[in-house]
């Protein structure tokens, strides 16, 4: 039994927005001493409201890191010198779940708006939000290496569902009303709850784009204070008011080299966001408790 084990006990949870009551019970029951959370510290008191903070220490980590074996594969393909034929490429897996909140819809909205306007600019795009177009494994890195730019937003959600009730209500409602809009689902299943929670974080996709030197066009966000607008990526406002200006940057293509090289140096070459660095961080802070 974990509870009886005389060992350092740590937790590395993901999806800290749903069934958090059970997560808190687990931490208390087995005597977890250290939690490595992907959520911002501002949200810990709400997510872990049932945990005694005097007994448990929290640290923030990333949802994913760079794998040196993947980086070696990317480098070998990139050294072939293949010309990038797609101006803007992107994938997101199907229709967002309403129980992720409006933030969950942002990725699809970005894809739709950019795709529509980019065509008008004569840009070559390969953008899809259809789950059937998902690209997996090494093919994903080959896809990025063929794209000059990619688009995106912070990962995460804007709704906290302590016991899974919102998820269950939403799924049941959609079974009966499969074509319901987000606004309809919100009104029926979680009125007034969206937007009161901000579990936003950089995602592995952002790191992968840095590794393939694919220039990122990202909506305004914090990105764990790792990626900086104007230094590592081109910033797109969440209301798309600067979309025309952003696409002109793509047409001119004068910022891409500078941004991608800086992102590669700071994010990839530095080694700060590798799995080796992550393991060292976990061991160091677990043993210090």
C-alpha positions in Angstrom: 0.0 0.0 0.0 1.3 3.4 -0.9 0.0 4.9 2.4 2.3 2.6 4.4 5.4 3.0 2.3 8.3 4.8 4.0 9.4 6.8 0.9 9.2 10.4 -0.4 5.8 10.7 -2.0 5.2 13.1 -4.9 2.4 13.8 -7.3 2.6 15.1 -10.8 -1.0 15.6 -11.8 -2.3 16.8 -15.2 -5.8 18.0 -16.0 -6.1 19.8 -12.7 -9.4 21.3 -13.6 -11.7 18.3 -13.2 -12.4 15.9 -10.3 -10.0 17.8 -8.1 -11.8 16.7 -5.0 -10.7 13.2 -5.6 -7.2 14.4 -6.3 -7.1 16.2 -2.9 -8.3 13.1 -1.2 -5.6 11.0 -2.8 -2.9 13.5 -1.8 -4.1 13.4 1.8 -4.7 9.7 2.0 -1.3 8.5 0.9 0.7 11.4 2.4 2.0 13.2 -0.6 4.7 15.7 0.4 5.3 17.5 -2.8 3.0 18.3 -5.8 4.5 19.3 -9.1 1.6 21.2 -10.7 1.1 22.5 -14.3 -1.4 25.0 -13.0 -0.3 28.6 -12.2 0.3 29.3 -8.5 -2.7 31.7 -8.6 -5.0 28.8 -8.9 -3.5 26.4 -6.4 -5.7 27.5 -3.5 -8.8 26.7 -5.5 -7.7 23.4 -7.1 -6.2 22.1 -3.8 -8.6 23.6 -1.3 -8.8 20.3 0.5 -5.1 20.0 1.0 -3.2 21.1 4.1 -0.6 23.6 2.6 1.5 23.3 5.8 2.1 19.6 5.0 2.4 19.8 1.2 4.8 21.9 -0.9 3.9 22.9 -4.4 6.1 23.7 -7.5 5.1 24.6 -11.0 6.3 22.5 -13.9 5.4 22.2 -17.6 2.8 19.8 -19.2 5.6 18.4 -21.4 9.3 18.8 -22.2 11.7 18.3 -25.1 13.1 14.8 -25.7 16.7 14.6 -26.9 15.9 11.6 -29.1 13.1 13.6 -30.8 15.5 16.6 -31.2 18.1 14.4 -32.9 15.4 13.2 -35.3 14.3 16.7 -36.1 17.9 17.8 -36.7 18.5 14.9 -39.1 15.5 15.7 -41.2 16.1 19.5 -41.1 19.7 19.0 -42.3 18.3 17.6 -45.6 17.6 21.2 -46.5 14.0 20.7 -47.6 12.3 23.9 -48.6 9.3 24.8 -46.6 6.3 24.8 -48.9 3.5 25.8 -46.5 3.2 29.4 -45.2 0.9 28.6 -42.3 0.2 25.1 -40.9 -1.9 24.0 -38.0 -3.8 21.1 -36.5 -6.2 20.8 -33.6 -8.2 17.7 -32.9 -11.8 18.3 -33.6 -14.5 20.3 -32.0 -13.6 21.6 -28.5 -15.4 20.3 -25.4 -17.8 22.9 -23.9 -16.7 21.9 -20.4 -13.2 23.3 -21.1 -14.9 26.7 -21.3 -14.5 29.5 -23.8 -10.7 29.2 -23.6 -11.0 25.8 -25.1 -12.6 27.3 -28.2 -9.9 29.7 -28.8 -7.7 27.3 -30.8 -10.5 26.6 -33.2 -11.4 30.3 -33.5 -7.8 31.1 -34.3 -7.7 28.4 -37.0 -10.9 29.6 -38.6 -10.0 33.3 -38.6 -6.5 32.9 -39.8 -7.4 30.3 -42.5 -10.1 32.6 -43.9 -7.9 35.7 -44.0 -4.7 34.0 -45.1 -6.3 32.7 -48.3 -7.3 36.3 -49.2 -3.6 37.2 -48.9 -2.6 34.5 -51.3 -0.8 32.5 -48.6 -0.4 28.7 -48.8 -2.1 27.1 -45.7 -2.5 23.7 -44.3 -4.9 24.3 -41.4 -7.4 21.8 -40.1 -9.6 21.4 -37.0 -10.9 18.0 -38.1 -9.9 15.1 -35.8 -9.5 12.9 -38.9 -6.6 15.2 -40.0 -4.6 14.6 -36.8 -0.9 14.1 -37.4 1.0 11.8 -35.0 4.5 10.7 -34.2 7.4 11.7 -36.4 5.0 12.9 -39.1 4.1 15.8 -36.9 7.6 17.0 -36.8 7.9 16.6 -40.6 4.8 18.6 -40.9 6.2 21.4 -38.8 9.4 21.4 -40.7 7.4 22.0 -43.9 5.7 25.0 -42.4 7.1 28.5 -42.2 4.6 29.6 -39.5 2.2 27.9 -37.2 -0.6 29.3 -35.0 -1.8 28.6 -31.5 -2.8 29.7 -28.0 -2.0 28.8 -24.5 -3.2 25.3 -23.4 -5.7 25.0 -20.6 -9.2 25.7 -19.5 -11.4 28.5 -18.0 -13.7 26.3 -15.9 -13.0 24.4 -12.6 -15.0 21.3 -12.1 -14.3 20.0 -8.6 -16.4 16.8 -8.7 -17.0 16.2 -12.5 -20.6 17.5 -12.3 -20.1 20.0 -15.1 -18.6 17.4 -17.4 -21.5 15.0 -16.7 -24.2 17.6 -17.2 -22.6 18.8 -20.4 -22.1 15.4 -21.9 -25.7 14.5 -21.1 -27.1 17.7 -22.6 -25.1 17.2 -25.8 -26.4 13.7 -26.1 -29.9 15.2 -26.4 -28.9 18.3 -28.2 -25.8 17.4 -30.4 -25.9 20.7 -32.4 -26.1 23.0 -29.3 -23.9 26.0 -29.3 -21.5 26.8 -26.5 -23.7 29.6 -25.3 -26.7 27.2 -25.1 -24.7 24.5 -23.2 -23.3 27.1 -20.9 -26.7 28.5 -20.0 -28.1 25.0 -19.3 -25.1 23.3 -17.6 -22.8 25.9 -16.0 -24.2 29.4 -16.0 -21.9 32.0 -14.7 -19.0 29.6 -14.1 -16.9 30.1 -17.2 -14.0 32.6 -16.9 -13.6 32.4 -13.1 -10.7 30.0 -13.4 -7.4 30.5 -15.3 -5.5 27.3 -15.8 -3.5 28.5 -18.8 0.0 27.1 -19.6 2.5 26.7 -22.4 2.0 23.4 -24.2 4.5 20.9 -25.7 3.4 22.1 -29.1 5.0 25.4 -28.5 8.3 23.8 -27.5 8.1 21.6 -30.6 7.7 24.6 -32.9 10.8 26.1 -31.3 12.7 22.9 -32.0 11.7 22.8 -35.7 12.3 26.6 -36.1 8.7 27.1 -37.1 7.7 30.7 -36.4 4.8 30.9 -34.1 1.8 33.2 -34.3 0.3 33.0 -30.8 -2.6 34.7 -29.1 -1.8 37.1 -26.2 -0.8 35.1 -23.1 1.7 34.5 -20.4 3.2 31.2 -21.7 4.8 30.4 -18.3 7.0 33.5 -18.9 9.1 31.3 -21.2 8.0 32.7 -24.6 8.0 36.4 -25.1 6.0 38.3 -27.7 8.1 40.1 -30.2 11.2 38.0 -29.2 10.1 34.4 -29.7 6.7 34.7 -31.5 4.4 37.1 -33.3 1.5 38.2 -31.0 -2.1 37.9 -32.2 -4.7 39.6 -30.1 -7.5 37.4 -28.9 -10.1 39.7 -30.5 -8.1 39.4 -33.8 -8.0 43.2 -34.3 -4.3 43.0 -35.4 -4.8 40.0 -37.7 -4.3 42.0 -40.8 -1.0 43.3 -39.5 0.1 39.8 -38.4 -0.6 38.3 -41.9 1.3 41.2 -43.5 4.3 40.0 -41.4 3.9 36.6 -42.9 3.7 37.9 -46.4 6.8 40.0 -45.9 8.5 37.2 -44.0 11.1 39.5 -42.6 10.8 38.6 -38.9 10.8 34.8 -39.2 14.5 34.0 -39.1 15.2 36.3 -36.2 12.3 35.0 -34.1 12.9 31.3 -34.8 16.6 31.5 -34.1 16.1 33.3 -30.8 13.4 30.8 -29.8 15.7 27.9 -30.7 18.6 29.3 -28.7 16.5 30.2 -25.6 14.2 27.3 -25.5 16.0 24.4 -27.2 19.7 24.9 -27.2 19.7 26.1 -23.6 18.6 22.7 -22.4 16.3 24.4 -19.8 13.2 22.6 -21.0 14.5 19.1 -21.6 13.2 16.0 -19.8 16.7 15.7 -18.2 16.3 19.2 -16.7 12.8 18.3 -15.5 13.9 15.1 -13.8 16.7 17.0 -12.1 14.2 19.6 -10.9 11.9 16.9 -9.5 14.6 15.0 -7.7 16.2 18.2 -6.2 12.9 19.5 -4.8 11.6 16.2 -3.7 14.7 15.4 -1.6 14.7 18.9 -0.1 11.4 18.3 1.7 
